[in-house]
């Protein structure tokens, strides 16, 4: 296994600095958008994204629905690019595009359609000069700097950072603001945690389940995606509330399961699920204190909305090492490129 530092590792360690830059550079923009949203009181939020960005959108759905009671829907960009669907009135909505490059044709056509239908459009992008940034009413740059590794790490965390900052200002939530200020420190501590038992447990595997729920559903999806693209590992993500509806039949002796329990009311359901999986002989790893599972260390006492950022940070460090142990170069997965342009 090579000891040379990969771009994926370097960029994972840059994530804490990204959140610090966001606090310094975006506070005015985010506060202005929050005031506009408070005034407009949108009835629905629509997200539009693909890949890692869509996993960030899943996090957005949970935090805005659970904290604001704001219905959130995920829009399929193909509706605009392939089917040329025209929106009906979106005047009482906020339409949020999340895209690292801001260049994919399907994202652009969706944004144009949302503008024409009267939505308040927001672009969370890493390139302020991108077409998406030029079309949106409000642009919130990720402040991540150049991301060279094909596997996104710091831009995913940057997207979560912007979303949780927006929620804190929209709600005028001082406790959440304080937690956000401490998030960079939490990331740095998370990168010091030892997840090598998971790395060792997956090095020879071909399949696994990755489970999350509510705040961590998007985290589970992101983790499964990274295992596929960097380690060639067939990882499938499910909600802990849905995995028993069919996929459970695949669980048998030694089948690996990675759990990302949220630090909120949904946490308790993971103990019951782990007990049932354990009875089937599953090899369970959990990023929290879950009975019948091998415990992966996490930072105690984090705000429930910040804990997923900590969990994915620890995971990224593990995933980079796992890829190298399995003989892959995590910076250049086969058949993939940094910017995916989908029509």
N, C-alpha and C positions, 0 to 999 in steps of 0.2 A: 504494500500500500504506500502510495506516494506521500511524503511529508510536506511537499510544497503547498503553500496556502492557495486555496482556490478562490475564484471570484465570488462564488456563492458564500463561502465562509466570511470573506472580507465584508461583503455587503450585508450579511446578517448582523455582523458586529457594528455596522454603521446605523442601524435602525434607531438606537437611542438618540443619536445626534439629529436624526431626521425629525423626531418628535420635538426636540428642543428648538430646532429651526422653525417648525410650525408655530409653536407658541410665540416666538419672537416676530415672525413675519406675517402670520395670518390672523392674528387676534382681531384686528380692525375689520378685515373682510368678513370673518365669521360672525362677529358681533353685528355688523350691518345686515348680513343675511338673516340672522336670527330675529332681529327687530322687524325686518320685512315679513318674515313668516308669522311672527306674532300678530302683526297687523292684518295680514291676508287670511289667516286661519284656514289653510287648505284642508279640504275634506279627504284628500287621498295623496299619498306619495307613491310615485312610480319610479322604480330603478331600472336601469338599462346597462347591462354589462355582460362580459363573457370571461370564462376562465377564472383565474384568481380574483379578478375584480368582481365577478358574480358571487364569489364566496364572501367578499367584503359586503356586497349588497345584502346577503342573507343576514349578516350581523346588523346591518342598518334596519332591516325589517323588524328584527327582534327588539332593538333598543327603542325605536320610535313607536312601535305598536304598544310595547309594554309600559313605556314611561309617559307617552303622550296620548295613547288611545288613537293614534293616527293610522288608519288602514294603509298598508303598504302592499304594493303589487309589483311583481317582476315582469317586465315587458320583454318579449322575445324579439330581438332585433330583426329576425328573418321576416316578421310580419311586414316590416317596411321595405326591406331590401329585396326579398323574394316575391312576396305576395302584393307589394305595393298598396298595403292597407292604409287608409286615411282615417285618422282619429276623428271621433266626434269631439265635441267641446271638452277641453281640458282646462278651462279658465279657472277652476277652483282646485287646481292640483299643482304639485311641485314635481318636476321630472328631473331625476338625478342620474346623469351619466357618470360611470366610473370606468376609466380607461387609462392605462399607463401611457400609451402612445397618443391616444386621441385621434387616430388615423383610420381605423377600420371602416370600410365603406358602409357596413350595416349599422354601425353605431352612428355614423354621420347622417344617414338617411332617417334613422329613428329620431334623432335630435331635430332635424329639419321638420319632420312631421309634428313633433311636440310643439315646436315654435308656432307653426301654422295654426295649431288647434288652440293656442292661447295659454299654454302652460307656462309657469315660471320655470325656466330651465337652468340647471346647475351642472357644471362640468368639473369633476374631480379628476385632474389629469397631471401627469408628470412633465408634460411639455406644454408650456404656456403659449407656444407659437403654433400648436396643432390646429387642424380644422375644427375639432370639437370645441376647443377654447374660443375660437373665433365666432362660433355660432351661439354659444350659451349666453344667457342673461348675466349669470354670475360664474366666475371662474375661481376655483380653489385649487391652487397648485399643490402637489404632494410635497414639494421641497426635498425630494429624495436625491437630487443630483442624478448623474448618469448611472444607470443600472445595466451592467454589461453581461452578467450571467443570464442565460436563457431562463432559468428558474427564478421567478420573482420572489423576493423576500422582503427587502426594505420597502418596496412600493406597496406591498400588501399591508404591512404594518402601518405605513403612512396613510393608507386609505382608512383604516380603522381609526387612526388618530384624528383625522379630520372629522369623521362622522361623530365620534364621541365628543369632540370639542363643540360641534354644532349643537348636539343635544344639550350639553351643559349650558350653553348660552341661551338656547331656546327656552329651556326650563328655568333659567336663572338659578342653577343648582350649585351652591358653593361647595358642598361636600364633593361633588363630582369634579369641580374645578381643581380642588386640592389634590384629588386622586390623580388627575391628569398631570399635574405638575410633578408628581412623584413617579409617573410612569417610566421615564427614561432610566431612573435608578432601578426600577423593577426589572426592566429588560436586561440591564447589565448583570444584575444578580441572577436572573434566569439563565443567562448564558454560562454561568459558573456551575450550574447544577449538573449532576451526573446522570445522564439518561443512557449510559452504556449498556445496562441490562436489556433495554429495548433493542438497541443496536445489535447486540449479540443474539437476541431472540429472533430477529428477523433476517439475519444475514443469509440463511439457507432456505428461507421460505419462498413460496410462489404466490400465495394468496393471503389476504387478511381482510377483516372488517375494521373500519374506523368509525366510532360512534360518538355523536354529540347530541345536543338538544338545546333548543332555544338559543342562548348566547353563544354556544359552542357548536351549533350545527354547521355554520359556515367554516369554523375552524377544522372540523372533521373533514369537510369537503376539500379544503385546502391541503390538509395533511395527506389525504388519499391521492390527490393530484400530484403532489410533490414526490410521493413514493413511486408513482407510475413513471413520471418523466425523468427522475434522476436515478432510480434504482431498478427500473424494469420490473417492478413488483406490482402484481395485480391487486390493488387495494381498492375496496369499495366502501364508500361512506353511506351511513344511514343515520336517521334519527333514532335515538334510543326508544322512542315511542312507536316506531314503525318497523324495526328490525324483526319483531316477532311475527309480522304479517307476511310470512313466506321465507325470507332469507334465513331465518332461524334453522330451517331444515338442513342447511349446509354445515352447521356447527357440529363438530365431532372431536374426538380425542386429539389434542395437540393443536387444534385450529387457533391461530393467533387472532386476538381481538385487542384493539387499542381504544381506550375510552378517554374522552375529554369531558368529564362532568363539569357543568357550570356551577358557579358558587352562588346559587340562588335556590328558589323553591324546587327547581327541577332536579337538583342534585340527588335527592333521596331515591328517585326511581332507579338510579344506577346500581345501588346495593342489591335490590331485588333482581335486576337483570344479571348482574355478575354472579349471583348465587345460582341462577338457572343455567347460565353458561358454564359455570364451574361443574355443575352436576353432569354436564355433557362432556367434560374433559377438556374444555377450551383453555388455552394459554392466554391469560388475561393480563393486560398492562393498563394501568389507570393513572392519569395525571391528576390525582387527588387521593384522598384517603378512602378507598373503597374496599370493603371486605371481599375476600376470595380473589383478590387481584394482586399482582406485583406492583407495588407503589412506586411511581415515578415522582421524584421530589419536585415540589412547587413552592412558590413564595406564599407564606401564610399572611392572612389579614388584608389582602388586596381588595379593593372595591370590586364588586361582581362584574362591572363592565370593563375593568382593566385586566382582570385575571385571564381572559382569553388571549390578550396580547402577550402576556407572560408565557402562557402555555405554548403558543405557536413559536415564540422565540426559542424556547428550549428544544422544541421539535425540530426547527430548522437546523440547529447545530447538530443534532443527532442524525438528521437525514443526509446532511453533507458527508458525514463520516461513514454512514451506512453505504452510500453510493460508492465511495472509494473502496470499501471493504468488499463490495460485490463486483468490483472491477469496472465500474462506470466512471466517466468524467462528468461530474454534476454540472459543469459549466456549459457543456455542449451535448445535450441529449440527442440521440439519433433521430433524424427526420424532423427535428424541430428547429424553429428560428425565433429570434427575440420578438419581433413584431409579427403577429398573425393578423392578416387582413382577410376578413370574411365578408362575403357578399350575400 
